[in-house]
Amino acid sequence: MSSSPKGQTQPTTLCTTMPTPSRSRSSRPLPPILLLILAAAAAPAIAQPDVQQPITRPGCPDKCGSISIPFPFGLMPGCFRDGFEITCDHSFDPPRAFLAEPDTNRITVTEHDESPLSDDSLLPYTNANTSSRPIELVDVSVVNSQARVYAPITSGCSTNSSSYKVQDTAMSLGRLGLTEAAPPFAVSEALNVVVGVGWKVGVTAGSSYTSSTIACTSELAGGRLDDARNGSCAGRGCCEGALRQDQEYSYGPVTGVSPALSLQDSNALWKTSPCSYAMVVEKSGGYNFSTADLYGDRTLPGRFPRGVPVVLDFAIVGDAACPAKGQRPPPDYACVSNNSYCVNGTVGTAGYALSYVCKCAEHYEGNPYIVNGCQDIDECKFPNLYYCSSNGICKNRLGGYDCPCKPGMRGDGKLGQCVEKFPLVAKVIVGTTGCIFVIVVIIFLVLLHKEKRKTREFYEKNGGPTLEKAKIIKLFKKEELVPILKKRNLIGKGGFGKVYKGNIGNELVAVKKPIKGNLLEKEQFANEVIIQSQVIHRNIVRLIGCCLEVNTPLLVYEFLSNGSLDDILHSDRKKPLNLDIRLSIAAESADGLAYMHSKTNTKILHGDVKPANILLDDKFVAKISDFGISRLIAREQQHTRYVIGDKSYMDPVYLQSGLLTEKSDVYSFGVVLLELISRKKATHSDSNSLVNGFLEAHTRGERATELFDNEIAVAEDLELLQNLAGMAVECLNLNVDQRPDMTVIAHRLFKMNQSRHS
């Protein structure tokens, strides 16, 4: 200990227990249990970290685990003032700090049973078991003169319809020596609250039996848990009241809280949720009510095994307060740093103790309790706190800062009064700047003209004049589509290019950006776009328009919200699909392909039929997409090597001969049909085991039952599935002439689908 007078220690009890009258049996609740707790809660104790070094006396440790221990606190003799000793317990990992002198600075826990005797009786204690532990330190702020600690929670839990098990807790802070001395800690009334938690609990606060007052009440009418809300302490399961210390004993202020527990036999919830709690806790963030705290035995203490955080104000307590101006400080004066000053404190009890705290002077920070602890700060590093005009130059100096105006200006930057002197040189600079500005504007206009000319060249190169005359498709400006071509809007990519999702006005669209060189040029491209725009069918993705003002034209299609069939069957987005939906998808896809093959003015071959190119709307209606990547088959031109396709679905005859026909699309559709009924993905790398599996089963004359998707392979549907598998095998025939036409396939699937709903 330091030089404070020594004598018999008389602890100041900051947390104890008191009885209160029992309630009448006419209202059927049991008598209340009054458990007095003192705790202190505070707003964030560390408003601004102590950054200056050192924070304690030379040669003294300043850490316990992760906790900083600034003087007047300390861990070793000679490293702390009386009452501020800290014990560092290294049996924990990391080590934990505790207030020393556990005989006086302690938390006492008494567990006992209580039972009512009569209407007017108090609750007798039975089976009492008392233990104590030291008070654990959370953190210390010399700047705010506060120390946060963990404080206990009082609980009362019903064990049956007529008795309670009580955990009565108390926190005491010991004296400094003589009986007239007070402890260096006190409760910060403004920064903590009284909290009660329970189905029916009234929390009382006061320093004596006669002066106890209701701090807050909580009640759930009829035990309705729905009335309680997480995070709300408005009296439904949790209540909150202000902490008061206006009552005094001869040895100091005492504040108490207690949960008044009530158990009604008609309320069955009390039998499974029997606990009520009372505590004083840090106002900001110390406790957040959870409805789970209303259940079970001691669930709330389980959330806070070390206690709830509270904040103690600390001060230097003794026979003297701050010395008057010009008065000589007392011998044991604590404010030893230069550039520090003294402020009278609120810790201590009127009539026998005075207190004060030390602060660093303005423009200094650090620890005022150690020599040279308050160090000059560089105000220029904190422009939000120390103003310097943007036309000034911040310069740090001892005990303050200056803000002279920049060269060519006069005034005071601290007051924001820097004005230009505007000499001839400045005028020349302004004139030169003006000339440069004019030149920049001219350059900008030239570049803008070049950009417009380049845009026009792209427009003409991509067949704009031809499409203008056609007047059947919307031509978008570059400014409408380019903002959509961002990485976050990318929804797909393949051999043809990339696809982006975006809004044009109020319409959600898909914008396709082809790989440069994939598209035909000028009139050829324009003619193909015209033909595609004329393909209007409910099972074909609609081409809305295009943008020709870029090097590679952009195509705008309608957007389908459910993505592709490949996504639904195989990706992370896959969804359950019953047989009716799968059959509808197959029939609608076939109808779209049949329309392209035989019902347009000019036959259109797709060339890349696969699940990824069958899109689904919000009602799972199938639509064929990407048929524009195939080349239009006109007149006698039927041989092409330019179709971009997936080998897993591509016709082997086409791969060998290079002859693309409508039967090539039929083959690809057969593979898609197998994926629909098996939910297995066709892969070219393993010699297409999916296709081979069905073909081998057909060759052996066996049913392919084991190959069907378990989700749809129910007994009553096996015949239909086998018919679909047989249709797919017909499409996969290596003899092109024996493959059915898409119109035949579409008709057969339509009949199957119709029979399912008849």
C-alpha positions in Angstrom: 0.0 0.0 0.0 1.0 3.7 -0.4 1.2 6.3 2.3 -2.5 6.6 3.2 -3.2 6.2 7.0 -3.5 2.7 8.2 -6.1 1.4 10.7 -8.8 -1.0 11.2 -10.6 -1.8 7.9 -14.3 -1.3 7.9 -15.8 -2.4 4.6 -18.4 -0.3 2.8 -21.1 -2.6 1.7 -22.2 -1.7 -1.8 -24.4 -4.7 -2.3 -26.4 -6.6 0.5 -29.8 -8.1 1.1 -32.9 -6.8 2.9 -36.3 -8.4 3.6 -39.7 -6.7 2.7 -43.2 -7.5 3.8 -44.9 -10.6 2.2 -47.9 -10.1 -0.1 -51.4 -11.2 0.8 -52.4 -14.7 -0.1 -55.7 -13.3 -1.5 -53.9 -12.3 -4.7 -52.3 -15.9 -4.7 -48.6 -14.8 -5.3 -46.0 -15.9 -2.9 -44.2 -13.3 -0.7 -41.5 -11.3 -2.5 -37.8 -11.9 -2.1 -35.9 -8.7 -1.7 -32.3 -9.0 -2.8 -30.2 -5.8 -2.6 -27.5 -5.5 -5.2 -25.1 -2.6 -5.8 -23.5 -2.4 -9.2 -22.5 0.5 -11.3 -23.1 0.7 -15.0 -21.6 3.3 -17.3 -21.6 4.5 -20.9 -18.6 3.2 -22.9 -15.9 3.5 -20.3 -13.1 4.0 -22.9 -14.3 6.9 -25.0 -10.8 7.5 -26.3 -7.9 5.2 -25.7 -4.9 6.3 -23.7 -2.3 6.4 -26.4 0.6 8.2 -24.6 3.4 6.3 -23.0 4.3 5.5 -20.3 1.0 4.9 -18.5 2.5 3.8 -15.2 5.5 4.4 -13.0 9.0 3.4 -14.3 9.8 -0.3 -13.9 6.1 -1.2 -13.2 4.2 -3.6 -15.4 1.3 -2.0 -17.3 -0.5 -5.0 -18.6 -2.5 -8.0 -17.2 -3.2 -10.1 -20.2 -4.9 -7.8 -22.7 -5.9 -5.2 -20.1 -3.9 -2.0 -19.7 -3.2 -1.1 -16.0 -2.5 2.6 -15.8 -1.4 4.3 -12.6 -2.9 5.0 -10.0 -3.8 1.3 -10.5 -0.9 -1.2 -10.3 0.2 -4.8 -10.0 3.2 -4.5 -7.6 4.1 -2.7 -4.4 5.2 0.9 -5.3 3.2 0.7 -8.5 -0.2 1.8 -7.2 -1.9 4.1 -4.8 -3.8 2.8 -1.8 -7.1 1.2 -2.8 -6.0 0.8 -6.4 -4.1 -2.5 -6.2 -4.8 -5.0 -9.0 -4.1 -8.8 -8.8 -3.2 -10.5 -12.1 -4.4 -14.2 -12.1 -2.1 -16.1 -14.5 -4.0 -19.3 -14.0 -6.3 -18.1 -16.8 -5.4 -17.9 -20.5 -5.1 -15.0 -21.1 -4.5 -13.7 -17.6 -7.4 -11.9 -15.9 -7.2 -8.8 -13.6 -9.1 -8.5 -10.2 -9.4 -5.8 -7.6 -7.0 -6.8 -4.7 -7.9 -7.3 -1.0 -10.6 -9.9 -1.6 -11.7 -9.7 2.0 -13.1 -6.3 1.4 -13.4 -6.0 -2.4 -15.5 -9.0 -3.2 -18.7 -10.6 -4.6 -20.6 -12.7 -2.1 -23.1 -15.4 -3.3 -25.6 -16.9 -0.9 -27.8 -19.7 -2.1 -30.7 -20.7 0.0 -34.3 -22.1 -0.1 -37.3 -20.0 0.9 -40.9 -21.1 1.6 -43.9 -19.1 2.8 -45.2 -19.7 6.3 -48.3 -17.5 6.5 -49.9 -14.4 4.9 -47.8 -12.0 7.0 -44.6 -13.9 7.4 -41.2 -13.1 6.0 -39.4 -15.8 4.0 -37.1 -17.8 6.3 -33.7 -18.8 5.0 -33.1 -22.6 4.8 -30.1 -24.5 3.5 -28.0 -21.4 3.1 -24.6 -21.8 1.3 -22.4 -18.8 1.1 -19.3 -18.3 -1.1 -17.3 -15.2 -2.3 -15.0 -14.3 -5.1 -12.9 -11.3 -6.1 -14.2 -8.5 -8.4 -12.9 -8.9 -11.9 -11.7 -5.8 -13.8 -12.8 -5.3 -17.4 -10.9 -2.1 -18.3 -9.7 1.3 -17.0 -9.9 4.8 -18.5 -7.8 7.5 -16.8 -9.3 10.0 -19.2 -12.9 9.3 -17.9 -11.8 8.4 -14.3 -13.8 5.1 -14.7 -13.1 1.4 -14.2 -15.4 -1.2 -15.6 -15.9 -4.5 -13.6 -18.1 -7.6 -13.8 -20.9 -7.4 -11.3 -23.2 -10.3 -10.1 -26.8 -11.1 -11.0 -29.4 -11.9 -8.3 -31.9 -14.7 -9.1 -34.9 -16.4 -7.6 -36.2 -19.6 -9.1 -39.3 -21.6 -8.1 -38.6 -25.2 -7.4 -42.3 -26.2 -7.0 -45.6 -24.4 -6.5 -44.7 -23.1 -3.1 -40.9 -22.7 -2.7 -38.0 -20.9 -4.2 -34.3 -21.4 -4.6 -32.6 -18.0 -4.2 -29.1 -16.9 -5.3 -28.6 -13.8 -3.3 -25.5 -11.8 -4.5 -23.7 -8.8 -3.1 -20.7 -6.7 -4.2 -18.7 -4.9 -1.6 -15.9 -2.4 -2.1 -13.5 -2.1 0.9 -12.1 0.9 2.8 -8.7 2.4 2.4 -7.6 2.3 6.0 -9.1 4.4 8.8 -12.8 4.4 9.4 -13.1 8.0 8.3 -11.7 7.1 4.9 -14.0 6.1 2.0 -13.3 3.7 -0.9 -12.0 5.2 -4.1 -15.0 3.9 -6.1 -18.6 5.0 -6.5 -21.6 4.3 -8.6 -22.2 6.5 -11.6 -25.9 7.0 -11.4 -26.2 8.5 -14.9 -24.5 5.7 -16.7 -26.2 2.6 -15.3 -29.8 1.2 -14.9 -31.7 -1.2 -12.7 -33.0 -4.2 -14.8 -35.5 -6.8 -13.8 -36.3 -10.0 -15.9 -39.1 -12.4 -15.2 -42.7 -13.4 -16.0 -43.9 -11.4 -13.1 -41.4 -9.4 -11.2 -41.3 -6.0 -9.3 -37.8 -4.7 -8.8 -37.4 -2.6 -5.6 -34.5 -0.2 -4.9 -33.5 1.6 -1.7 -31.2 1.6 1.3 -33.5 0.4 4.0 -36.7 -1.6 4.7 -38.8 1.6 5.0 -37.3 3.6 2.1 -37.4 0.9 -0.6 -39.2 2.1 -3.7 -40.3 0.3 -6.9 -37.6 0.9 -9.6 -39.5 -1.0 -12.3 -42.1 -3.8 -12.8 -42.5 -6.5 -15.4 -45.5 -8.7 -16.0 -46.7 -11.0 -18.8 -50.5 -11.1 -18.4 -51.6 -14.7 -18.4 -48.0 -15.8 -19.2 -48.2 -14.7 -22.8 -44.7 -15.0 -24.2 -45.8 -13.2 -27.4 -46.0 -9.9 -25.4 -42.2 -10.0 -24.8 -39.9 -8.7 -27.5 -36.2 -9.3 -27.9 -34.3 -6.1 -27.0 -37.2 -4.4 -25.3 -37.3 -3.7 -21.5 -40.7 -1.9 -21.5 -42.3 -4.0 -18.8 -43.2 -7.2 -20.7 -40.7 -9.8 -19.5 -38.1 -7.2 -18.8 -38.2 -3.8 -17.1 -35.6 -1.0 -16.6 -35.4 1.8 -14.1 -33.0 4.6 -13.1 -30.4 3.9 -10.5 -30.6 6.2 -7.4 -28.3 6.6 -4.5 -30.2 9.3 -2.6 -30.4 7.0 0.5 -27.3 6.9 2.8 -26.0 4.9 5.7 -23.4 6.2 8.0 -20.7 4.5 6.0 -21.8 5.6 2.5 -24.4 5.4 -0.2 -26.2 2.1 -0.8 -28.5 1.2 -3.6 -30.5 -2.0 -3.7 -32.6 -3.9 -6.2 -34.6 -7.1 -5.7 -36.9 -9.2 -7.9 -40.3 -9.7 -6.2 -41.2 -13.1 -7.5 -44.8 -14.2 -7.9 -46.0 -17.8 -8.6 -49.6 -18.3 -9.6 -50.8 -22.0 -9.6 -53.1 -21.2 -12.6 -50.1 -20.1 -14.7 -48.6 -23.4 -16.0 -45.7 -21.5 -17.6 -44.2 -20.7 -14.2 -43.6 -24.4 -13.7 -41.3 -24.6 -16.7 -40.0 -21.1 -16.6 -39.5 -20.4 -13.0 -36.7 -17.8 -12.7 -36.7 -14.0 -12.1 -33.6 -11.8 -12.1 -32.5 -8.4 -10.8 -29.3 -6.5 -11.6 -27.7 -3.1 -12.0 -26.0 -3.1 -15.4 -24.2 -0.8 -17.8 -26.7 1.4 -19.6 -25.2 1.2 -23.1 -24.8 -2.4 -24.3 -24.4 -4.1 -20.9 -27.5 -6.3 -21.3 -29.8 -6.9 -24.3 -33.0 -8.7 -23.3 -33.7 -12.1 -24.9 -37.0 -13.9 -24.5 -34.9 -17.1 -23.9 -34.0 -15.6 -20.5 -37.5 -16.2 -19.4 -37.0 -20.0 -19.6 -35.3 -22.6 -17.6 -33.1 -22.5 -14.5 -30.5 -19.7 -14.4 -30.4 -19.2 -18.2 -29.5 -15.5 -17.8 -26.4 -16.1 -15.6 -25.4 -18.7 -18.1 -25.1 -15.9 -20.7 -22.9 -13.9 -18.3 -20.7 -16.4 -16.5 -18.3 -13.7 -15.3 -21.1 -11.2 -14.5 -22.6 -8.2 -16.2 -20.4 -5.2 -17.0 -20.8 -2.1 -14.7 -18.6 1.0 -14.4 -17.3 2.5 -11.2 -16.2 6.1 -11.0 -12.9 6.3 -9.2 -11.2 9.3 -7.5 -8.4 10.1 -5.1 -10.2 10.1 -1.7 -9.0 11.5 1.5 -9.0 14.6 3.7 -8.5 17.2 0.9 -10.1 18.2 -2.3 -8.5 20.2 -5.1 -6.2 23.0 -3.7 -7.4 26.5 -4.4 -5.5 28.7 -6.9 -2.1 29.7 -5.3 -2.6 27.2 -2.5 0.2 24.6 -1.9 -0.9 21.1 -2.8 -1.1 18.5 0.0 2.0 16.2 0.5 0.3 13.2 -1.2 -1.1 15.2 -4.1 -1.9 12.9 -7.0 -1.7 15.3 -10.0 2.1 15.1 -10.4 2.4 15.6 -14.2 3.2 19.0 -15.6 0.4 20.3 -17.7 -2.3 18.6 -15.5 -5.0 20.1 -13.3 -7.4 18.9 -10.6 -11.1 18.5 -10.6 -13.2 17.9 -7.5 -14.8 14.4 -7.6 -18.1 12.9 -6.7 -16.6 9.8 -5.1 -16.8 9.8 -1.3 -19.5 10.5 1.3 -20.5 14.0 2.4 -19.4 14.7 6.0 -16.2 12.7 6.2 -14.4 12.3 2.8 -13.4 14.5 -0.1 -12.2 13.4 -3.5 -10.7 14.7 -6.7 -9.5 13.5 -10.1 -6.6 14.6 -12.3 -6.9 15.7 -15.9 -4.4 16.6 -18.6 -4.6 20.3 -19.7 -6.1 21.3 -23.0 -3.8 20.3 -25.9 -2.2 17.6 -23.8 -3.1 13.9 -23.2 -1.8 11.0 -21.3 -1.7 10.0 -17.6 -1.8 13.0 -15.2 -1.0 10.7 -12.2 2.7 10.0 -13.3 5.6 12.4 -13.8 5.6 13.8 -17.4 2.5 11.7 -18.1 0.7 14.5 -19.9 2.3 15.0 -23.3 1.7 17.6 -26.0 -0.6 16.4 -28.8 -0.2 17.2 -32.5 -3.5 19.1 -33.2 -2.8 19.0 -36.9 -3.5 15.2 -36.9 -7.0 15.9 -35.6 -8.6 18.4 -38.0 -12.1 17.5 -36.9 -11.3 18.7 -33.4 -8.9 21.6 -34.1 -10.0 23.7 -37.0 -7.6 25.1 -39.6 -9.0 26.6 -42.8 -8.3 24.8 -46.1 -6.4 28.0 -47.0 -4.2 27.8 -43.9 -1.2 25.7 -43.0 -1.5 23.8 -39.7 1.6 24.0 -37.6 1.9 22.2 -34.2 3.5 24.0 -31.2 3.9 23.2 -27.5 0.5 23.7 -25.8 -1.4 24.5 -29.0 -1.1 25.0 -32.7 -1.1 27.8 -35.3 -2.7 28.1 -38.7 -1.1 30.8 -40.8 -2.6 31.5 -44.2 -1.0 30.1 -47.3 1.4 32.3 -49.4 -0.4 34.9 -51.3 -3.1 35.2 -48.6 -3.6 37.1 -45.4 -5.7 36.6 -42.2 -6.1 33.9 -39.6 -6.7 30.3 -40.7 -8.1 29.4 -37.2 -10.9 31.8 -37.8 -11.4 30.9 -41.5 -10.4 34.4 -42.5 -7.7 33.7 -45.1 -8.2 36.1 -48.1 -6.1 36.5 -51.3 -3.7 39.3 -51.6 -4.0 38.8 -55.4 -0.8 40.3 -56.6 0.2 40.7 -60.3 1.7 37.2 -60.3 -1.7 35.8 -59.2 -3.4 37.7 -62.0 -1.0 36.2 -64.5 -1.6 32.8 -63.1 -5.4 33.2 -63.4 -5.1 34.4 -67.0 -2.9 31.4 -67.8 -5.3 29.1 -66.1 -8.1 30.5 -68.2 -6.2 29.9 -71.4 -5.5 26.3 -70.4 -9.2 25.9 -69.6 -10.2 27.1 -73.1 -7.7 24.7 -74.7 -9.1 21.8 -72.6 -12.6 22.6 -73.7 -11.5 22.7 -77.4 -9.8 19.3 -77.0 -12.9 17.9 -75.4 -15.1 19.1 -78.2 -12.7 17.6 -80.8 -12.7 14.2 -79.0 -16.5 14.4 -78.7 -16.8 14.9 -82.4 -14.4 12.0 -83.1 -16.4 9.8 -80.8 -19.7 10.7 -82.6 -18.1 10.0 -85.9 -16.8 6.6 -84.7 -20.3 5.7 -83.3 -21.8 6.5 -86.8 -19.2 4.3 -88.5 -20.1 1.4 -86.2 -23.8 2.0 -86.9 -23.3 1.8 -90.7 -20.9 -1.1 -90.5 -23.4 -3.1 -88.6 -26.2 -2.6 -91.1 -28.0 0.3 -89.4 -29.4 1.9 -92.6 -31.0 -1.5 -93.6 -32.6 -1.9 -90.2 -33.8 1.7 -90.2 -35.7 1.0 -93.4 -37.2 -2.2 -92.1 -38.7 -0.4 -89.1 -39.6 -3.7 -87.3 -37.0 -3.8 -84.6 -36.0 -1.3 -81.8 -32.6 0.3 -82.2 -31.1 1.2 -78.9 -28.6 4.0 -78.2 -25.2 3.0 -76.8 -25.9 5.0 -73.6 -28.9 2.8 -72.8 -27.0 -0.5 -72.9 -23.4 0.1 -72.0 -24.2 0.7 -68.3 -25.7 -2.8 -68.1 -22.4 -4.4 -69.3 -20.9 -4.6 -65.8 -19.4 -7.6 -64.1 -22.0 -7.6 -61.4 -24.8 -8.0 -64.0 -23.2 -11.0 -65.8 -25.5 -14.0 -65.7 -24.0 -16.3 -68.3 -21.4 -16.9 -70.9 -20.6 -19.4 -73.6 -19.1 -19.9 -77.1 -21.3 -17.1 -78.5 -20.4 -14.5 -75.9 -21.7 -13.1 -72.6 -25.2 -12.4 -71.3 -26.0 -9.5 -68.9 -29.2 -8.7 -67.0 -30.4 -5.2 -66.7 -33.4 -2.8 -66.8 -34.3 -0.6 -69.8 -37.0 1.7 -68.5 -39.3 -0.5 -66.5 -38.5 -3.7 -68.5 -36.1 -6.3 -67.4 -34.1 -7.6 -70.3 -31.1 -9.9 -71.2 -28.3 -8.2 -73.2 -26.1 -10.5 -75.2 -22.6 -9.3 -76.1 -21.2 -11.6 -78.9 -17.6 -12.4 -79.2 -16.0 -10.1 -81.8 -16.0 -11.9 -85.1 -19.0 -14.2 -84.4 -21.5 -12.0 -86.2 -22.1 -11.5 -89.9 -21.4 -8.0 -91.1 -23.4 -5.2 -92.7 -26.5 -6.3 -94.7 -26.0 -10.0 -93.8 -26.2 -9.3 -90.1 -29.1 -6.8 -90.6 -31.0 -9.4 -92.7 -30.5 -12.1 -90.1 -31.7 -9.8 -87.3 -34.8 -8.9 -89.4 -35.6 -12.6 -89.8 -35.1 -13.4 -86.1 -37.3 -10.5 -85.1 -40.1 -12.0 -87.3 -39.9 -15.3 -85.4 -42.8 -14.8 -82.9 -43.8 -17.9 -81.0 -44.7 -18.4 -77.3 -41.9 -21.1 -77.0 -39.1 -19.0 -78.6 -37.3 -16.2 -76.8 -38.3 -12.9 -78.3 -35.7 -10.6 -79.8 -36.6 -7.0 -78.6 -33.9 -5.0 -80.4 -30.2 -4.3 -80.8 -27.5 -1.6 -80.5 -25.4 -1.0 -83.5 -23.3 2.0 -82.2 -20.5 -0.3 -80.8 -17.9 -2.3 -82.5 -19.7 -5.6 -81.9 -23.5 -5.2 -82.0 -25.5 -5.9 -78.8 -28.7 -8.0 -78.9 -31.5 -7.3 -76.5 -33.9 -10.3 -75.6 -36.7 -10.7 -73.2 -35.6 -11.9 -69.7 -36.8 -15.2 -68.2 -36.7 -15.3 -64.5 -36.2 -19.0 -63.9 -33.0 -19.2 -65.9 -32.2 -22.2 -68.0 -33.3 -25.9 -67.9 -29.6 -26.7 -67.2 -29.7 -24.6 -64.1 -32.9 -26.2 -62.8 -31.7 -29.8 -63.5 -28.0 -29.7 -62.5 -26.7 -26.5 -60.9 -26.8 -25.2 -57.3 -30.1 -23.5 -58.2 -31.8 -26.9 -59.1 -35.4 -27.3 -58.0 -37.9 -30.2 -57.6 -39.6 -30.9 -60.9 -42.6 -33.3 -61.1 -43.3 -35.3 -64.3 -46.1 -33.0 -65.4 -43.7 -30.0 -65.5 -41.0 -32.0 -67.3 -43.4 -33.3 -69.9 -44.7 -29.7 -70.5 -41.1 -28.4 -70.9 -40.4 -31.2 -73.4 -43.6 -30.5 -75.4 -43.1 -26.7 -75.4 -39.4 -27.0 -76.5 -40.3 -29.4 -79.3 -43.1 -27.0 -80.4 -40.6 -24.1 -80.6 -38.1 -26.2 -82.7 -40.8 -27.5 -85.0 -41.9 -23.9 -85.6 -38.3 -22.9 -86.6 -38.0 -26.0 -88.9 -41.2 -25.8 -90.8 -43.5 -22.9 -90.1 -41.3 -19.8 -90.9 -40.8 -18.3 -94.3 -37.3 -19.6 -94.4 -36.2 -22.7 -92.6 -34.1 -21.9 -89.4 -31.8 -24.5 -87.9 -30.8 -24.1 -84.3 -27.5 -26.0 -84.3 -26.9 -25.9 -80.5 -30.0 -27.5 -78.8 -29.2 -28.2 -75.2 -30.7 -27.5 -71.7 -28.6 -24.3 -71.3 -30.4 -22.9 -74.4 -33.9 -23.8 -73.1 -35.0 -20.9 -70.8 -37.9 -21.0 -68.4 -40.2 -18.1 -67.3 -41.7 -17.7 -63.8 -44.4 -20.3 -64.7 -41.8 -22.8 -66.1 -43.0 -22.2 -69.7 -40.1 -23.3 -71.9 -38.6 -21.0 -74.6 -35.9 -21.8 -77.1 -33.0 -19.3 -77.0 -29.7 -18.7 -78.9 -31.0 -19.9 -82.3 -29.4 -16.8 -83.7 -26.0 -18.3 -83.3 -26.7 -20.7 -86.1 -26.3 -19.6 -89.7 -29.5 -19.2 -91.6 -29.9 -22.0 -94.2 -30.8 -20.2 -97.4 -31.2 -21.7 -100.9 -28.7 -24.6 -101.5 -26.3 -23.6 -98.8 -26.5 -26.4 -96.3 -22.9 -27.2 -95.5 -21.4 -25.1 -92.7 -18.5 -25.4 -90.3 -19.4 -22.3 -88.4 -22.2 -23.4 -86.1 -21.1 -23.2 -82.5 -22.3 -26.3 -80.6 -21.7 -28.4 -77.5 -20.3 -31.8 -78.5 -22.2 -33.5 -75.6 -25.4 -32.9 -77.5 -24.2 -32.6 -81.1 -25.2 -35.1 -83.9 -22.3 -37.5 -84.6 -23.3 -37.5 -88.3 -22.9 -33.7 -88.4 -19.5 -33.9 -86.7 -18.3 -36.3 -89.4 -19.9 -34.8 -92.5 -20.3 -31.1 -91.7 -23.9 -31.3 -93.0 -26.2 -29.5 -90.7 -29.9 -30.4 -91.2 -33.1 -30.2 -89.1 -32.4 -33.9 -88.1 -29.2 -32.6 -86.3 -31.5 -30.6 -84.0 -33.7 -33.7 -83.6 -30.6 -35.7 -82.3 -29.7 -32.9 -79.8 -33.3 -32.8 -78.6 -33.2 -36.6 -77.9 -30.2 -36.0 -75.6 -32.2 -33.2 -73.8 -35.2 -35.6 -73.4 -32.9 -38.1 -71.7 -31.6 -35.5 -69.3 -35.2 -34.5 -68.4 -36.2 -38.0 -67.4 -32.9 -39.0 -65.7 -31.7 -35.7 -64.3 -28.2 -36.9 -65.3 -25.9 -34.6 -67.4 -24.7 -35.6 -70.8 -20.9 -35.4 -71.1 -18.8 -35.8 -74.2 -15.7 -36.6 -72.1 -16.9 -40.1 -70.9 -18.2 -41.2 -74.3 -21.6 -39.9 -73.2 -22.5 -42.6 -70.8 -26.0 -41.2 -70.4 -26.8 -41.7 -74.1 -25.0 -45.1 -74.2 -26.9 -46.3 -71.1 -30.3 -45.8 -72.7 -29.2 -47.1 -76.1 -27.8 -50.3 -74.6 -31.0 -50.9 -72.5 -33.1 -50.4 -75.7 -30.8 -52.8 -77.7 -31.2 -55.5 -75.0 -35.0 -54.9 -75.0 -34.9 -54.0 -71.3 -36.7 -51.2 -69.5 -34.4 -48.3 -68.4 -36.0 -48.1 -65.0 -32.8 -47.7 -63.1 -31.8 -44.8 -65.3 -34.9 -42.7 -64.5 -34.8 -39.9 -61.9 -36.0 -41.3 -58.5 -38.1 -38.1 -58.1 -40.4 -39.1 -60.9 -39.8 -42.9 -61.2 -43.1 -44.0 -59.5 -44.9 -47.1 -60.5 -47.9 -45.5 -62.2 -45.6 -43.3 -64.4 -43.1 -45.9 -65.5 -44.9 -46.7 -68.8 -45.0 -43.0 -69.7 -41.3 -42.6 -68.8 -40.5 -45.7 -71.0 -42.4 -44.1 -73.9 -40.4 -40.9 -73.5 -37.1 -43.0 -73.4 -38.2 -44.8 -76.5 -38.9 -41.4 -78.3 -35.4 -40.2 -77.3 -33.9 -43.4 -78.7 -35.7 -42.8 -82.0 -34.1 -39.2 -82.1 -30.7 -40.7 -81.4 -30.8 -43.1 -84.4 -27.5 -42.8 -86.4 -29.5 -43.3 -89.6 -30.6 -39.7 -90.1 -33.5 -40.7 -92.4 -35.1 -42.8 -89.6 -35.2 -40.0 -87.1 -38.7 -38.5 -86.7 -39.4 -34.8 -87.7 -39.7 -32.2 -84.9 -43.3 -31.7 -85.9 -44.0 -35.4 -85.3 -42.1 -35.3 -81.9 -44.0 -32.1 -80.9 -47.4 -33.7 -81.8 -46.6 -36.9 -79.8 -45.5 -35.0 -76.8 -48.6 -32.8 -77.0 -50.8 -35.9 -77.0 -48.9 -37.3 -74.0 -49.2 -34.1 -72.1 -52.9 -33.7 -73.0 -53.7 -37.3 -71.8 -52.0 -36.5 -68.4 -54.6 -33.7 -67.8 -57.7 -35.4 -69.3 
